[in-house]
């Protein structure tokens, strides 16, 4: 008898817990969103406004407090954010107290391609439209529209990682034969980089040449510096 009472109490307790859990979940689902909480996890200046992100989160709703939590599909919201060409990654979440949150990582432009229209090239080698909110200072890419984007991206990333090259290079001209010509910020001569290969060695050769020519006060006498040959630098005077 005692054993039967124990079983009945256990079943009753289990039923009560299931009821309370279901009731709580139902009430929680029926609550509306209380607010939005959006944060940018990268250190870039904003290429997309907070207002734009908020609109992507709540779509056509005028007020966030009018949205019922039960109607939200977080995966769909996340995909809307990822479809925006300014956003590299997005994580959307819902808190217990009704806060709809999103962590946004923007794309990082490393060059601006001159075309019709202009666009940025980002660190993943993908096209990124210009922003109406912020314009960043990056090297310009001109020339062949059929350039090898992967190779050019590889070179740009190497330039970004090298303080001297990053401060010196302001432009790249892609030629039809696949070779690259670099344009410098302070010097009028061109740098024929050649094919995108042996990048570190070519950087090393160029920096050695630059240092020596600067010491000799002859930088202004050159019209072209050729880095195509890995073992040497061929400099042509004006």
C-alpha positions in Angstrom: 0.0 0.0 0.0 2.7 2.4 1.0 4.6 1.5 -2.2 1.5 2.2 -4.3 1.0 5.6 -2.6 4.7 6.4 -3.4 4.2 5.6 -7.0 1.0 7.7 -7.2 2.8 10.7 -5.6 5.7 10.3 -8.0 3.4 10.2 -11.1 1.4 13.2 -9.7 4.6 15.2 -9.2 5.8 14.3 -12.7 2.5 15.4 -14.2 2.6 18.7 -12.3 6.1 19.4 -13.4 5.2 18.8 -17.0 2.2 21.0 -16.7 4.2 23.8 -15.1 6.9 23.5 -17.7 4.4 23.6 -20.6 2.5 26.5 -19.1 5.7 28.5 -18.6 6.9 27.8 -22.1 3.6 28.8 -23.5 3.4 32.1 -21.6 7.0 32.8 -22.5 6.3 32.2 -26.2 3.3 34.5 -26.1 5.3 37.4 -24.8 6.4 40.2 -27.2 10.0 41.3 -27.8 11.0 43.9 -25.3 14.0 45.4 -27.2 16.8 44.8 -29.6 20.5 44.5 -28.7 22.9 44.7 -31.6 26.7 44.8 -31.2 29.5 44.9 -33.8 32.3 42.5 -32.8 34.9 43.8 -35.3 37.0 46.9 -34.9 36.1 48.4 -38.3 34.3 51.7 -38.6 30.6 51.0 -39.4 29.9 50.3 -43.1 26.3 49.5 -42.2 24.1 51.5 -39.8 22.6 50.2 -36.6 19.2 51.3 -38.0 19.7 49.1 -41.1 20.6 46.1 -38.9 17.5 46.7 -36.8 15.3 46.8 -39.9 16.7 43.5 -41.0 15.9 42.0 -37.6 12.3 43.1 -37.4 11.5 43.4 -41.1 8.4 45.4 -41.8 7.3 45.8 -38.2 7.2 49.4 -37.0 7.8 48.6 -33.3 9.8 45.8 -31.9 7.4 45.5 -29.0 4.6 44.5 -31.4 6.5 41.3 -32.4 5.5 38.1 -30.7 8.4 35.8 -29.8 6.5 32.7 -31.0 6.4 34.1 -34.6 10.2 34.5 -34.8 12.4 32.1 -36.7 16.0 32.9 -35.6 17.6 31.0 -38.5 15.6 33.1 -41.0 16.6 36.3 -39.3 20.2 35.3 -39.2 20.1 34.5 -43.0 18.6 37.9 -43.7 21.6 39.5 -42.0 24.1 37.2 -43.8 22.5 38.1 -47.2 23.6 41.8 -46.6 26.8 42.4 -48.6 28.3 44.4 -45.7 28.0 41.6 -43.2 30.6 38.8 -43.0 29.0 36.8 -40.1 26.0 37.2 -37.8 24.7 35.4 -34.7 21.1 36.0 -33.6 19.8 34.9 -30.2 16.8 35.4 -27.9 17.1 36.0 -24.2 14.6 34.7 -21.6 13.5 38.3 -20.8 12.5 39.0 -24.4 15.6 40.7 -25.8 16.4 39.9 -29.5 20.1 40.1 -29.8 22.5 40.0 -32.7 26.4 40.0 -32.9 27.5 41.4 -36.2 30.9 41.0 -38.0 31.3 43.4 -40.9 33.4 42.6 -44.0 36.8 44.2 -44.1 37.8 46.0 -47.3 41.4 45.8 -48.4 41.2 47.5 -51.7 38.9 49.6 -53.9 38.4 48.4 -57.5 37.9 51.2 -60.0 35.1 50.2 -62.3 31.5 50.8 -63.2 30.6 51.1 -60.4 33.5 51.0 -58.0 33.5 48.3 -55.3 35.6 47.1 -52.5 37.5 43.8 -52.4 37.4 42.3 -48.9 39.8 40.0 -47.0 38.0 36.9 -48.3 38.4 38.1 -51.9 34.7 38.9 -52.3 33.1 42.0 -53.8 31.7 44.5 -51.3 29.7 47.5 -52.4 30.8 51.0 -51.3 29.1 52.3 -48.2 27.1 55.5 -48.0 28.0 55.6 -44.3 31.8 55.4 -44.3 34.6 55.5 -46.8 37.8 53.8 -45.9 41.3 54.5 -47.2 42.6 51.5 -49.1 44.7 50.9 -52.2 43.1 51.4 -55.6 43.0 48.6 -58.1 42.9 49.6 -61.8 43.4 47.9 -65.1 42.3 44.5 -66.3 38.8 43.6 -65.2 39.6 39.9 -65.7 42.3 39.9 -63.0 42.9 36.8 -60.9 41.1 37.9 -57.8 42.5 35.2 -55.6 46.1 36.2 -56.5 45.4 39.9 -56.1 43.8 39.2 -52.7 46.8 37.2 -51.6 49.1 40.1 -52.5 47.0 42.7 -50.8 46.9 40.6 -47.6 50.7 40.4 -47.6 50.9 44.1 -48.2 48.6 44.7 -45.2 50.8 42.5 -43.0 54.0 44.4 -43.9 54.2 47.9 -42.3 56.5 49.4 -44.8 54.6 48.1 -47.9 51.3 49.0 -46.3 52.4 52.6 -45.8 54.0 52.8 -49.2 51.6 51.2 -51.7 48.5 53.2 -52.7 47.5 51.4 -55.9 47.8 48.3 -58.0 47.4 48.1 -61.8 46.5 44.6 -63.1 47.9 44.0 -66.6 46.5 41.7 -69.2 49.4 39.3 -68.9 48.7 38.7 -65.2 51.5 41.0 -63.9 51.0 43.6 -61.3 52.4 47.2 -61.2 52.5 48.9 -57.8 52.0 52.7 -57.3 53.6 54.3 -54.3 52.4 57.1 -52.0 55.5 59.3 -51.9 57.6 58.3 -54.9 56.8 58.9 -58.6 58.4 55.7 -60.0 56.4 52.6 -60.7 57.2 49.2 -59.3 56.8 46.2 -61.7 56.0 43.4 -59.2 55.3 40.9 -61.9 53.4 37.7 -61.2 52.0 37.2 -57.7 54.7 34.8 -56.6 57.7 34.8 -54.2 56.0 37.8 -52.5 58.1 37.9 -49.3 61.4 37.7 -51.4 60.3 40.5 -53.7 59.3 42.7 -50.7 62.7 42.0 -49.2 64.5 43.0 -52.4 62.5 46.1 -52.8 63.0 47.3 -49.2 66.8 46.7 -49.6 66.9 48.7 -52.8 64.7 51.5 -51.4 66.9 51.8 -48.3 70.1 52.0 -50.4 68.7 54.5 -53.0 67.3 56.7 -50.2 70.7 56.8 -48.5 72.3 57.7 -51.9 69.5 60.3 -52.5 68.8 58.8 -55.9 65.1 57.7 -55.5 63.9 60.6 -57.6 66.1 59.5 -60.6 64.2 56.3 -61.2 61.2 55.7 -63.4 60.7 52.0 -63.0 61.8 49.4 -60.5 61.5 45.9 -61.7 61.0 43.1 -59.1 60.1 40.3 -61.6 63.4 38.6 -61.1 63.6 37.1 -57.6 67.4 37.3 -57.3 67.8 41.0 -58.2 66.2 44.4 -58.6 66.4 46.1 -62.0 65.9 49.8 -61.7 65.5 52.0 -64.8 66.3 55.7 -64.6 64.1 58.3 -66.2 
